[in-house]
Amino acid sequence: MVRIRPVTRARSHARQFLVALALLGFLGSTPSASAGPQVALMAGYGISFFDDEFMRFLGTTAHGKEVPIGLVGTVPVVGRLSLGVELRLSLMPFTWDYRLSNESAGETTVSQNAISAVARYDFGRGSFFPYLRAGVGVYSGSAKLRGDPSAYPDENIDFRRSVGVSAAAGLQGGIGPDKFWFGELIIHAVRRTLDVEGYGSWAAHNCAVQLGLGRLF
């Protein structure tokens, strides 16, 4: 049996230690979104997937379009997992052509605002990587009907606050040492109820493509 001499074993351990140091140095020098807090502004283009009963109330059967804006901030908690808060506003609300007896009688809009607690997980490290984000929040907003005053009066009806959820998948890329861009697809699932007695709740699900810029701290 051949015995391993102590000097050979020591050299082997030294090489392993140097390799480990080199690897740690490489990882430590690689930028990562989980290295610190980050704040981002975003805007997008969204489409509605409201249920049929809600659409009949709005006087249309088409999908509505919107332009959402938002602000999201996250803080790393463990590994690549971050927690934070997201604020979402309807800069341009969902809009439809309101029809009576199959004739255009005005315009209907629905705003979808929310403030949510979010959790985000980054896949990989570096200047370009994918991520997933999920949120639970309180949704608010209103429905507005605008048209010919001689046909029917304008209406502005608030929604009761509702709890909803969101899920997003995106890509993030670095811009210099402390700034970044990102693009994502986000889906919101929520039921809304008008602040009027006698109405039930309706599904007001929607999705959007969003682009944004942010900063690492």
C-alpha positions as CSV (number, residue, x, y, z in Angstrom):
1,M,0.0,0.0,0.0
2,V,1.3,3.4,-1.0
3,R,1.1,6.0,1.8
4,I,0.4,9.7,1.0
5,R,3.1,11.8,2.4
6,P,2.1,14.8,4.6
7,V,3.8,17.3,2.2
8,T,1.7,16.0,-0.8
9,R,-1.5,16.2,1.2
10,A,-0.7,19.7,2.4
11,R,0.0,20.8,-1.2
12,S,-3.3,19.4,-2.3
13,H,-5.2,21.2,0.4
14,A,-3.4,24.5,-0.4
15,R,-4.4,24.2,-4.1
16,Q,-8.1,23.6,-3.0
17,F,-7.9,26.6,-0.7
18,L,-6.5,28.8,-3.5
19,V,-9.2,27.7,-6.0
20,A,-11.9,28.4,-3.4
21,L,-10.5,31.9,-2.8
22,A,-10.4,32.6,-6.5
23,L,-14.0,31.4,-6.9
24,L,-15.2,33.6,-4.0
25,G,-13.3,36.5,-5.4
26,F,-15.0,36.1,-8.8
27,L,-18.5,35.8,-7.3
28,G,-17.8,38.8,-5.1
29,S,-16.8,41.0,-8.0
30,T,-19.9,40.0,-10.1
31,P,-22.7,42.6,-9.9
32,S,-26.0,41.2,-8.5
33,A,-29.4,42.7,-7.9
34,S,-29.5,40.9,-4.5
35,A,-26.4,42.8,-3.3
36,G,-28.5,45.6,-1.9
37,P,-31.8,47.4,-2.0
38,Q,-33.2,48.6,-5.3
39,V,-35.9,51.1,-6.4
40,A,-37.4,51.2,-9.9
41,L,-39.9,53.2,-12.0
42,M,-41.9,51.5,-14.7
43,A,-44.6,52.0,-17.3
44,G,-46.4,49.6,-19.6
45,Y,-49.2,48.6,-21.9
46,G,-52.0,46.4,-20.5
47,I,-55.1,44.6,-21.7
48,S,-58.2,43.5,-19.7
49,F,-59.6,40.0,-19.2
50,F,-62.8,41.0,-17.3
51,D,-65.6,38.5,-17.1
52,D,-68.6,38.6,-19.4
53,E,-71.0,40.0,-16.8
54,F,-68.7,42.9,-16.0
55,M,-68.3,43.6,-19.7
56,R,-72.1,43.7,-20.2
57,F,-72.3,46.2,-17.4
58,L,-69.6,48.3,-19.2
59,G,-71.6,48.1,-22.4
60,T,-69.0,46.3,-24.5
61,T,-67.6,42.9,-25.5
62,A,-64.1,44.1,-26.5
63,H,-60.9,44.0,-24.4
64,G,-59.9,47.3,-22.8
65,K,-56.4,48.8,-23.1
66,E,-54.5,50.8,-20.4
67,V,-51.2,52.4,-19.7
68,P,-50.1,51.6,-16.1
69,I,-47.2,53.3,-14.3
70,G,-45.6,52.1,-11.1
71,L,-42.9,52.3,-8.4
72,V,-41.4,49.2,-6.8
73,G,-38.7,48.9,-4.1
74,T,-37.2,45.7,-2.8
75,V,-34.6,44.8,-0.1
76,P,-32.7,41.4,-0.1
77,V,-33.6,39.1,2.9
78,V,-31.8,35.8,2.2
79,G,-29.8,34.6,-0.8
80,R,-31.4,35.9,-4.0
81,L,-34.8,36.4,-2.4
82,S,-36.0,40.0,-1.9
83,L,-39.1,41.5,-0.3
84,G,-40.6,44.9,-1.0
85,V,-43.6,47.1,-1.9
86,E,-45.1,48.0,-5.3
87,L,-47.4,50.9,-6.1
88,R,-49.4,50.7,-9.4
89,L,-51.6,53.4,-10.9
90,S,-53.6,53.7,-14.1
91,L,-52.1,56.6,-15.9
92,M,-54.5,55.9,-18.8
93,P,-57.3,53.6,-17.6
94,F,-58.9,50.8,-19.5
95,T,-61.1,52.3,-22.1
96,W,-64.1,51.0,-24.1
97,D,-66.7,52.3,-26.6
98,Y,-70.0,52.3,-24.6
99,R,-72.8,51.0,-26.8
100,L,-76.6,51.2,-26.4
101,S,-78.8,49.2,-28.8
102,N,-75.6,48.4,-30.7
103,E,-74.9,52.1,-31.3
104,S,-72.0,54.1,-29.8
105,A,-73.3,56.2,-26.9
106,G,-70.1,57.3,-25.2
107,E,-67.0,56.0,-23.5
108,T,-66.4,53.8,-20.5
109,T,-63.2,53.8,-18.4
110,V,-62.0,51.6,-15.5
111,S,-59.0,52.5,-13.4
112,Q,-57.1,49.8,-11.6
113,N,-54.8,51.0,-8.8
114,A,-53.0,48.9,-6.3
115,I,-50.5,48.8,-3.5
116,S,-48.9,45.4,-2.9
117,A,-46.4,43.6,-0.8
118,V,-44.1,41.7,-3.2
119,A,-41.5,38.9,-3.1
120,R,-38.9,38.6,-5.8
121,Y,-36.4,35.8,-6.7
122,D,-33.4,36.4,-9.0
123,F,-32.1,33.5,-11.1
124,G,-28.3,33.8,-11.5
125,R,-25.9,36.6,-11.0
126,G,-24.3,39.1,-13.3
127,S,-25.4,42.1,-15.5
128,F,-28.2,40.1,-17.2
129,F,-30.5,37.6,-15.5
130,P,-34.2,36.5,-15.3
131,Y,-36.4,36.9,-12.2
132,L,-39.8,36.0,-10.9
133,R,-42.0,38.3,-8.7
134,A,-45.3,37.8,-6.9
135,G,-47.5,40.1,-4.9
136,V,-50.5,40.4,-2.7
137,G,-52.2,43.8,-2.5
138,V,-55.2,46.1,-2.1
139,Y,-56.8,47.2,-5.3
140,S,-58.9,50.4,-5.8
141,G,-60.2,52.5,-8.6
142,S,-63.4,53.6,-10.3
143,A,-65.7,53.2,-13.3
144,K,-66.6,56.2,-15.4
145,L,-69.3,56.6,-18.1
146,R,-69.0,59.6,-20.4
147,G,-71.3,60.4,-23.3
148,D,-74.0,62.6,-24.7
149,P,-75.7,64.3,-21.7
150,S,-79.0,64.3,-23.5
151,A,-78.9,60.5,-23.7
152,Y,-77.8,59.7,-20.2
153,P,-75.9,61.5,-17.4
154,D,-72.2,61.1,-16.8
155,E,-71.5,58.6,-14.0
156,N,-68.4,58.1,-11.8
157,I,-68.7,55.0,-9.5
158,D,-66.0,54.0,-7.1
159,F,-65.0,50.4,-6.5
160,R,-64.8,48.9,-3.0
161,R,-61.3,48.0,-2.0
162,S,-60.4,44.4,-2.9
163,V,-57.5,42.0,-2.2
164,G,-55.9,40.6,-5.3
165,V,-52.7,38.9,-6.4
166,S,-50.1,39.4,-9.1
167,A,-47.3,37.4,-10.7
168,A,-44.5,38.6,-13.0
169,A,-41.6,37.1,-15.0
170,G,-38.9,39.4,-16.3
171,L,-35.4,40.1,-17.4
172,Q,-33.0,42.6,-15.8
173,G,-29.8,44.1,-17.2
174,G,-27.2,46.4,-15.8
175,I,-26.5,50.0,-16.8
176,G,-23.2,51.0,-15.2
177,P,-22.3,50.1,-11.6
178,D,-25.5,51.1,-9.9
179,K,-28.3,51.4,-12.5
180,F,-30.4,48.8,-14.4
181,W,-33.2,48.3,-16.9
182,F,-35.8,45.6,-16.9
183,G,-38.7,44.3,-18.9
184,E,-41.5,42.0,-17.6
185,L,-44.9,40.4,-18.2
186,I,-47.2,40.8,-15.2
187,I,-50.7,39.3,-14.6
188,H,-53.2,40.6,-12.0
189,A,-56.0,38.5,-10.6
190,V,-58.7,40.4,-8.6
191,R,-62.4,40.6,-8.2
192,R,-64.0,44.1,-8.0
193,T,-67.3,45.3,-6.5
194,L,-68.9,48.7,-7.2
195,D,-69.5,50.8,-4.1
196,V,-73.3,50.6,-4.8
197,E,-75.8,48.3,-3.1
198,G,-77.2,45.4,-5.1
199,Y,-74.1,44.6,-7.2
200,G,-72.1,41.5,-6.8
201,S,-68.3,41.1,-7.5
202,W,-66.8,40.7,-11.0
203,A,-63.5,39.3,-12.1
204,A,-61.3,42.1,-13.3
205,H,-58.2,40.2,-14.3
206,N,-55.6,41.9,-16.6
207,C,-52.1,41.6,-17.8
208,A,-49.4,44.1,-19.0
209,V,-46.0,44.3,-20.5
210,Q,-43.9,46.7,-18.5
211,L,-40.5,48.4,-19.0
212,G,-38.5,50.3,-16.3
213,L,-35.4,51.8,-15.0
214,G,-34.0,51.5,-11.5
215,R,-31.1,52.1,-9.2
216,L,-29.2,49.8,-6.7
217,F,-28.2,51.2,-3.3
